[in-house]
Amino acid sequence: MCHPKKSKTMISVSLVPYVSNHDLNNVSIDGFAYRDFCLQFKAGHPWATKKAAMMVGDGLKGNNMENVVFLCVPASTRRKNTRRYQRFSSMVCSICGAEDGFSYLWRDSDYKAEHLSRGHYNPEAHTSQLLINEDKISGKKVVLFDDVCSSGHTMQAAIGEIQKHGGRVAIAITLGRTVHRA
């Protein structure tokens, strides 16, 4: 498990390490298992959805979830977003008691997902804008979730959008955090 990072205003947690295609040499059995778990989650497989929901929901359970919205950073297409997050978000919220914000954050259009290696980022690949239901977010604490964090650009964009509309991200969770092998 990756270690949580804490800033003055937000806790950031990655649940498992994720090894990208570029770093598959000399990966341990556990590394491949974590990678497979993340890929199966991204594909919307029920076992991975349930396992991830239990990890996140159980981790949040016991905290005061009153006035807290659980949001997922939208996937690159509406179809992928629904397949990946709708059931997951509902399951997490039923475990921990947060408000299910699945429909509160979305993209204005689909885009081609492009994950580049080691700090290489192509802003043209992310041409869609994040949109938010301000009435549902304003004045609320937010737990923000993303499947895999490589550079942090997408998570930062979502945090900025939430803050711009009066919400405060208290916890940012990623299922996997890309690790690079030497």
N, C-alpha and C positions, 0 to 999 in steps of 0.2 A: 504494500500500500504506500502511496506517495504521502509525504508529510504535508499537513496543512500549513498555509502561510497566512499570517495575520497582519493586517494593516490597522491603522487607527479606526477606520470606519467599516471595514469589510473583512470577512474571513474568506479565504480562497482554499478550496480543497480539491484535490484530484484523487480519485478512488483507486485507479490502477495505472501502471506505466503502459504506454503504447509505443510499439516500435514500428516506424514507418517502413515503406517498401525500400527506401534508400539505405536502411541500416539493418537488413535482415541477416547479415553474416554474423556468425558466432552468437546467436541469440539462444538463451536458455529455453528449456521446455516451458517454464513458467512464463517467459516472455511471449512465446507463441500462444500459450493459453490465454493470456490477457489480451493479446492482439485479436485472437479469434472471438473472444467475448465481446470486445468493442465492435468488431465487424458484424457479428450476429445481432447485436443491439441496433446498429445502424440500419440493418436490413429488416428490422421489425420482427425478428423471430420471438415467439411467445416466451420461451424459456429465458432468453436473455433479457427481455423486457421485464419479466417478473423478478429475476435476480437483481437487476439494476434498481427496480422500484423498491424492493425490500432493503437493499443497501442504503439508498437515499432516504427512504421513509423512516427506517429504523434509526438512522443517524439523526434525523430531525425530531423524531418523537421524543417527548420529554421536555422540549423547548416550548415556550409560550408561542403558539402559532396564531394567536388572535391578531387580526389585522395584518396577516402575512399572506402574500400572493406568491404562488409557485409558478414561475415562467420558464419555458424552454426557449433557447435561442433557435429561431426557425431554421429548418434545413433549407437546402438550395431550391427545392421545388415544393409546391403545395402537396403533391402526392407523397413525396418522401416525408414531409413534415407530419402529415396525418398518420402515415404508417408507423413512423418512428416514435411520435410523442403523444398522440391523443390518449391511448390506453395507459401508457406509462405515467403521464401526468395525473390522470384520474387515480391510478393505483397509489402513487406517492401521496397524494392528498388524502386518500381514504386512510392511509396508515398514520400520517402525522397531523392531520387536522388543518392544513393550510387551505386557502382558497385556490381552487383550480383555475389558473390563468391561461390554459391552453389557447383559448381564442383571443387573448388580449394583445398578443404580439405576433406580427406576421410580416411577410415581405410583399411589396407592391407588385413584384413579378418574379418569375423563376430566373435562375442564372445557372451557369455551368460551374459546378463545384471544381475547384482547382486547388490542390494542396501541393505546395512546393516545399523543397527541403531547406533546412537550416537557415531560417531567417529570410529566405527569398519569398517575396510577397508580390502578387500581381493585382493591383487595385482594379484594373479593368475587368478582372474575372468576377468581381463582386459589384455588378452594376445596379442591382436592386437596392431599394431603400427599406429600412426597417420602419414599420408603422406600429403605432401603439394606441390602445384605447385609453386615453388620458383619464376619463371618468373612473375607470377601474383601478388605475395605478396611483393617481395623485394622493399623496398623504399616506401611502402604504409602504411597509417594509416588503422587500422582495427577496426571495430565494431564486437565484438564476441558475439554470442548468444548461450545459452544452455537452454534446457527446464526446468529442475529442478536441483538445486544445493543442495546436501546434505552435502558432505564433502569438496568439492572444488577441489578434486584430478583431475577430468577429465578436468575442466576448466584450472587448472594450467598446465596440460600436453599440452593442446592446445596452451596456451599462450607461453610456452617454445618452441614449434615447430615453431610457427609464428616468434618469436624473432630469433630463430636459422637461419631462412631463410630470415632475413632482413626486416621483417615487424614489426610494432609497434602497439600493442593493445592500443587504446585510450579509448575505452569504452567496458566493459564486462557487458552483460545484461543476466539475467536469468528470465524466466517467473515466476517460483516459487522458493522460498528458503525454505528449510525444517526448520520448527520450532518445538521445542520439548516442550511438556507440562510437568509440574512438577509432 
